[in-house]
Amino acid sequence: MFLNPDRKVNRKIFQFMVVTVGRKTWATKGEELEAAKKEFIETYKILEGELGDKPYFGGENFGYLDVALIPFYSWFYAYEIFGNFNIDTQCPKIVAWAKRCMKRASVSKSPADFHKVHEYALKLRKKHGID
């Protein structure tokens, strides 16, 4: 698997792919935002390729990558609002995977509220002079 978080180099790739590109969708405007949306979609398409037709990144088993990625699902609403795009349309396998993960008892009890994450992102945008 390309995204093996046990390898230091892959942890850096993962951090860039998921954290950095997600942040750009709510922390930029104008042309920068358009580039960020494109990069976000490209990044999540790579993740969709890794997921393939498996229920989880580890295949039939919910594993490390699933645990590492699922918290970002709470940010999807903010990404969509600030980026003015629909992740479900662009990356349906990722959204289906996230919904499948949310059905797990261990996951369903832990996510942040989408709207509270959006409010937090709004505060960050104001703090950094984006809005």
C-alpha positions as CSV (number, residue, x, y, z in Angstrom):
1,M,0.0,0.0,0.0
2,F,1.3,3.5,-0.9
3,L,0.1,5.1,2.3
4,N,1.8,3.0,4.9
5,P,1.9,5.3,8.0
6,D,4.5,3.2,9.6
7,R,7.2,4.6,7.3
8,K,8.4,8.1,8.2
9,V,8.4,9.3,4.6
10,N,4.8,8.2,4.2
11,R,3.7,9.9,7.4
12,K,5.0,13.2,5.8
13,I,3.2,12.5,2.6
14,F,0.0,11.7,4.5
15,Q,0.4,14.9,6.6
16,F,0.8,17.0,3.4
17,M,-1.9,15.2,1.5
18,V,-4.6,15.4,4.1
19,V,-3.8,18.2,6.5
20,T,-2.3,20.8,4.3
21,V,-4.7,20.5,1.4
22,G,-7.7,20.5,3.7
23,R,-6.5,23.6,5.4
24,K,-6.1,25.5,2.1
25,T,-9.8,25.0,1.3
26,W,-10.9,27.2,4.3
27,A,-7.8,29.4,4.7
28,T,-7.6,30.9,1.2
29,K,-9.6,33.0,-1.2
30,G,-9.8,33.8,-4.9
31,E,-7.4,32.1,-7.2
32,E,-5.6,30.4,-4.3
33,L,-8.9,28.9,-3.2
34,E,-9.6,27.6,-6.7
35,A,-6.1,25.9,-6.8
36,A,-6.7,24.6,-3.3
37,K,-10.0,23.0,-4.3
38,K,-8.3,21.3,-7.3
39,E,-5.5,20.1,-5.1
40,F,-8.0,18.8,-2.5
41,I,-10.0,16.8,-5.0
42,E,-6.8,15.4,-6.6
43,T,-5.6,14.4,-3.2
44,Y,-8.8,12.6,-2.2
45,K,-8.9,11.0,-5.6
46,I,-5.5,9.4,-4.7
47,L,-7.0,8.2,-1.5
48,E,-10.0,6.8,-3.4
49,G,-7.5,4.9,-5.6
50,E,-5.9,3.5,-2.4
51,L,-9.3,2.5,-1.0
52,G,-10.5,1.0,-4.3
53,D,-13.5,-1.3,-3.7
54,K,-12.5,-2.3,-0.2
55,P,-14.7,-1.3,2.7
56,Y,-11.7,0.1,4.6
57,F,-8.1,1.1,3.7
58,G,-6.9,-2.1,5.4
59,G,-9.3,-4.2,3.3
60,E,-12.0,-5.9,5.3
61,N,-10.5,-4.7,8.6
62,F,-10.8,-1.2,10.0
63,G,-7.2,-0.2,10.6
64,Y,-4.6,2.5,11.2
65,L,-5.3,4.6,8.1
66,D,-9.0,4.5,8.8
67,V,-8.4,5.8,12.3
68,A,-6.0,8.4,11.1
69,L,-8.3,9.7,8.3
70,I,-11.8,9.6,9.8
71,P,-11.4,12.8,12.0
72,F,-11.1,14.8,8.8
73,Y,-14.6,13.8,7.9
74,S,-15.8,16.3,10.5
75,W,-14.1,19.1,8.4
76,F,-15.8,18.2,5.2
77,Y,-18.8,20.5,5.8
78,A,-16.4,23.5,6.3
79,Y,-14.3,22.5,3.3
80,E,-17.5,22.4,1.2
81,I,-18.9,25.7,2.5
82,F,-15.7,27.7,2.1
83,G,-14.6,25.9,-1.1
84,N,-18.1,26.0,-2.7
85,F,-17.9,22.4,-3.9
86,N,-19.5,19.1,-3.0
87,I,-17.2,16.4,-1.8
88,D,-19.8,13.7,-2.3
89,T,-20.0,14.5,-6.0
90,Q,-16.2,14.8,-6.4
91,C,-15.1,11.9,-4.2
92,P,-18.1,9.5,-3.6
93,K,-15.9,6.6,-2.5
94,I,-14.4,8.6,0.3
95,V,-17.8,9.8,1.5
96,A,-19.2,6.3,1.4
97,W,-16.1,5.0,3.3
98,A,-16.6,7.8,5.9
99,K,-20.3,6.9,6.4
100,R,-19.3,3.2,6.7
101,C,-16.8,4.2,9.4
102,M,-19.4,6.3,11.2
103,K,-21.5,3.2,11.6
104,R,-18.8,1.7,13.9
105,A,-19.5,2.2,17.6
106,S,-15.9,3.2,18.2
107,V,-16.1,5.9,15.6
108,S,-19.7,7.2,15.9
109,K,-19.1,8.4,19.5
110,S,-16.0,10.4,18.7
111,P,-16.5,12.8,15.8
112,A,-16.7,16.6,16.2
113,D,-19.9,18.2,15.1
114,F,-19.7,19.4,11.5
115,H,-21.3,22.8,12.3
116,K,-19.0,23.4,15.3
117,V,-16.0,22.7,13.1
118,H,-17.3,25.2,10.6
119,E,-17.7,27.8,13.3
120,Y,-14.2,27.1,14.5
121,A,-12.9,27.6,10.9
122,L,-14.8,30.9,10.7
123,K,-13.0,32.1,13.9
124,L,-9.7,31.0,12.5
125,R,-10.4,32.9,9.2
126,K,-11.2,36.0,11.2
127,K,-8.2,35.6,13.4
128,H,-5.9,35.3,10.4
129,G,-7.5,38.2,8.5
130,I,-9.0,36.0,5.8
131,D,-12.5,37.3,6.3
